[in-house]
Amino acid sequence: LRNIIKNSKFFIVAIGASHGKARYLISKSLEKSGLQPLSLISKMSIIDKTSKIGKGSQIEPGAIIQCHSEIGDYCIVNTNSTIEHSSKIGNGCHIMGGASIAGRVKIGNYVSIGTNSTILPDIKVGSGAYIGAGSVVTKNVKDNEIVIGIPAKKFGKNIHKVDLTPFKY
């Protein structure tokens, strides 16, 4: 790993699903090693000029990010997902394909939003939460809570595991 880092200038960490915290912390470690993050933004996505996209983010084809929204660092906004106006997405989040986030939603760090799920307007999703595929979120979600169903109900607790040992040299 040291040799690869020494011989590189840029990086992207493409770990998806519920591994947002790992993606974020690995990226921060690579930055400390002197590498520059790359963002991958599809020409087939639509991003309003008033929105802000964090470094190292991946915006896939068909993704729509509406006006005055903010996407944190090292996020993945997957194919055909929609983030409506004035929403704020934390660092290391993964918005999976077809997910719909309504207006003024606030999402904490390291959150995974499952495929084809919907989050209604003005909802707050706590850091580390996991929204199951196809769920409809009608109420606020607590930190590290897993919710599933229509309407989404608590299913369990999300536990993040990250091993940064390879970066300690």
N, C-alpha and C positions, 0 to 999 in steps of 0.2 A: 504494500500500500504506500509506503514512504516513497518508493521509486516512482510509482505512478503519479503521486502528488507532485513530486519534485520535477517531473517531466511534463506537467500539465499547467495550463493557465486558467481554464474554465471548468465548470462542473454543472451538472443537473442531477438531482436525486429524484428518481421516478418511482418511489415506493408509494403505493396507493392504499386503498381501503381504510382500515382503522389504524394505520401506522403513521398518522400525521405528526405525532410528537417525535417519533423516530426520524421522519423526513426532515423536520425542522431542526432537531438537535444535531443530526449528521451534517446538515447543510451549514449550521453555525460552526461546527468543527472544521469543515473544509474551508470555510472563510478564514478562520484563525490560522490555517495552514498557508494562507496567501492566495488561494484560488478565488476567482470571480464567478458569481452565480450567473447562469444564463436563464432567461425566460423564454418559453416556447408559446407563442401566441398565434393561433391559426388565423390565416387571412379569411377564413370562412366563419369566423366568430364576429359578433357585433358587440362593440364596447363603446358606450356613450363617452364623448370627449370630456364630460365632467366627472367621470369615474376615475378612481385611482387603483392601480394594480401594483401589488408589492413585488419585490425582487424574487427571482427564482420561481415565479408562478408558471403554471401550465394551463393555458386556456385552449380547449379543444374545439374542433369544428362544430358549428351550430350553437355554441354557447352564446347566451345573450346576457349582457350586464348593462342594466339601465342606469339612468342619470343619478348622479350624486352618490353612487355606491362606492364602497371601499373594500378591496380584497387585500388581506394581509400577505406577508411574505411566505413563500414556499407552499402555496395553495395549488390545488388541482380543481379546475372548474371543467367538468367533463362534458362530453358530447350532448348537445341539445338540452343542457340545463339552462334555467333562467333565474337570474337574480334581479328582482324588481327594484324600483327606485329607492334611494336613500337607505339601503341595507348595508350593514357592516359585518364583514366576515373576518374573523381573527386569523392569526398565523397558523400555518400547518393544517389547514382544513381541506377536506376532500368533499366536493359537491359532485356526487356521482351522476351518471347519465340520466337525463330526463327529469331530474329533480327540479322542483319549482319553489322558489323562495319569494314570497310576496313582499310588499313594500314595508320599509322601516323595520325589518327584522334585524336583530342583533345576535350574532353568533360568536361565541368565545373561541379560544385557541384549541387546536387539535380536534375539532369536531368532524365527524363523518356523517354525511347526509346521504342515505341510501337511494338507490336507483328508483326513479319514478315516485319519490315521496314529495309531499307538499307541506310547506310551513306557511301558515296563515299570517296576515299582516300583524305587525307590532309584537310578535312573539320574541322572547329572549331564550336562547339556547346556551346553557352553561358550558364552560370549558370542559373538554374531554368527553362530551356526550356523544352518543351514537344513535342515529335515527334509522330504524329498520326500513328496508326496501318497501315501497308502496304505502308507507304510513302517512297519515294526515295529522299534523301537529296543530292542535287547537288551543293548547295551554303551554305556559313556560316550562322549560325542561331544566332540571338542576344539573350542576357540575357532575360529570362522569356517569350520568344516568343513561341507561339504554331504554329507549321507548320503541314500541312497535304497535301496529294496528290502525284501525279506523274507528273512532279516533285513537290516536297514539296513547298508550298507557305504559306505565313503568314495567319493565321486564327484568331488569337487573342492573348491575353496576359494571361500568367499563373500566378495565385495569390496563394501564399502559405499561409496556415493558420495552425498555431501550437499553441496549448494550453498546456503550461507546468505548469499550476496551481497545478495539483496533486503532483508535485515534489518540491513545495515550502513549506517546513515545518521546 
